[in-house]
Amino acid sequence: MAGLSEQFHSGTIYSRKKPFAGSKPKDRPEPFKEYPGSKKVKLETPALPPGSLWLSLKNRRSRRDFKKEPISKDQLALLLWASQGVTEKISGFQLRTAPSAGALYPIETYLVSNRVEGLEPGVYHWNLIEQSLEMIKPGDVSLELELAALNQDMCRTAAVVFAWSAIFARSTFKYSDRGLRYIYMDAGHICENLYLACEDLKLGCCGVGAFFDDEVDALLGLDSKEEAAVYLAAVGKY
Ligand SMILES: Cc1cc2nc3c(=O)[nH]c(=O)nc-3n(C[C@H](O)[C@H](O)[C@H](O)COP(=O)(O)O)c2cc1C
């Protein structure tokens, strides 16, 4: 990380050593904007076309209460595909289910597997090219993740937690500081794909942006400089 990336990332971390002291506006803005007196064109809520996409969009919620039952390895494979599956190879680019600014794909996927059938609990990295899960740390780290995620117990009770990191230079080498914006947009696209796929598989999903950066990075074995965790999502049966 360099320049603004470094300033922004380190200026917005949560850490036990340095409680977040960023500036906040004094008043909460109105949540909706209106142009009173403007000429208005009313649109009715549309009837949804058939198809699972529309149902997933309609029914999607952030779900945080998970059952103890595991999810299957096939379900996990589908979720990995939905979030980062390669769907087309064109002139050196491996295009995916989620868009990425400049097809640079700065986001890496890690998993904290707690209860996935046939998969030992532990921390894994998703090797996209080989389509394999690379074990980084064996054993149950669910409690450590809960503590690192500001005591959010869904990170312990989830069957699996997706953890997305950014390799910042993948974007900033081309777009300079502007690339920083794209990195977080990319992570958002990926997580929404995961939400929608979970909805279709009747699995619960909740995005998690509140975590102690240094603790999650340490759990994933990241240096917090070139690569750092940017977003998590807890997934499980509900
Ligand atoms: C970037 C982002 C970070 C979030 N972080 C958390 C989190 O740390 N903990 C949590 O319980 N929910 C988190 N959420 C879920 C939101 O609270 C949730 O989307 C919101 O309440 C709207 O509810 P819905 O997703 O069910 O429509 C996050 C959502 C987003 C998009």
The ligand as a MOL file (V3000), in Angstrom:
LIG
                    3D

  0  0  0     0  0            999 V3000
M  V30 BEGIN CTAB
M  V30 COUNTS 31 33 0 0 0
M  V30 BEGIN ATOM
M  V30 1 C -20.5840 -3.1120 4.1160 0
M  V30 2 C -21.5090 -3.8050 5.0870 0
M  V30 3 C -21.0440 -4.1140 6.3480 0
M  V30 4 C -21.8870 -4.7640 7.2450 0
M  V30 5 N -21.3850 -5.1170 8.4570 0
M  V30 6 C -22.1850 -5.7470 9.3340 0
M  V30 7 C -21.6640 -6.1400 10.5870 0
M  V30 8 O -20.4990 -5.9700 10.9170 0
M  V30 9 N -22.5300 -6.7620 11.4430 0
M  V30 10 C -23.8430 -7.0080 11.1120 0
M  V30 11 O -24.5560 -7.5750 11.9390 0
M  V30 12 N -24.3460 -6.6560 9.9080 0
M  V30 13 C -23.5550 -6.0420 9.0120 0
M  V30 14 N -24.0380 -5.7020 7.7800 0
M  V30 15 C -25.4260 -6.0360 7.4020 0
M  V30 16 C -26.3230 -4.7950 7.4940 0
M  V30 17 O -26.5590 -4.4940 8.8470 0
M  V30 18 C -27.6580 -5.0900 6.7650 0
M  V30 19 O -27.3880 -5.2150 5.3890 0
M  V30 20 C -28.6720 -3.9810 6.9740 0
M  V30 21 O -29.1270 -3.9540 8.2990 0
M  V30 22 C -29.8880 -4.1350 6.0530 0
M  V30 23 O -30.5160 -5.3870 6.2870 0
M  V30 24 P -30.6980 -6.4940 5.1430 0
M  V30 25 O -29.3230 -6.8600 4.6320 0
M  V30 26 O -31.3630 -7.6540 5.8370 0
M  V30 27 O -31.5290 -5.9250 4.0610 0
M  V30 28 C -23.2140 -5.0860 6.8670 0
M  V30 29 C -23.6640 -4.7750 5.5870 0
M  V30 30 C -22.8110 -4.1580 4.7040 0
M  V30 31 C -23.3210 -3.8590 3.3120 0
M  V30 END ATOM
M  V30 BEGIN BOND
M  V30 1 1 1 2
M  V30 2 1 2 3
M  V30 3 2 2 30
M  V30 4 2 3 4
M  V30 5 1 4 5
M  V30 6 1 4 28
M  V30 7 2 5 6
M  V30 8 1 6 7
M  V30 9 1 6 13
M  V30 10 2 7 8
M  V30 11 1 7 9
M  V30 12 1 9 10
M  V30 13 2 10 11
M  V30 14 1 10 12
M  V30 15 2 12 13
M  V30 16 1 13 14
M  V30 17 1 14 15
M  V30 18 1 14 28
M  V30 19 1 15 16
M  V30 20 1 16 17
M  V30 21 1 16 18
M  V30 22 1 18 19
M  V30 23 1 18 20
M  V30 24 1 20 21
M  V30 25 1 20 22
M  V30 26 1 22 23
M  V30 27 1 23 24
M  V30 28 2 24 25
M  V30 29 1 24 26
M  V30 30 1 24 27
M  V30 31 2 28 29
M  V30 32 1 29 30
M  V30 33 1 30 31
M  V30 END BOND
M  V30 END CTAB
M  END
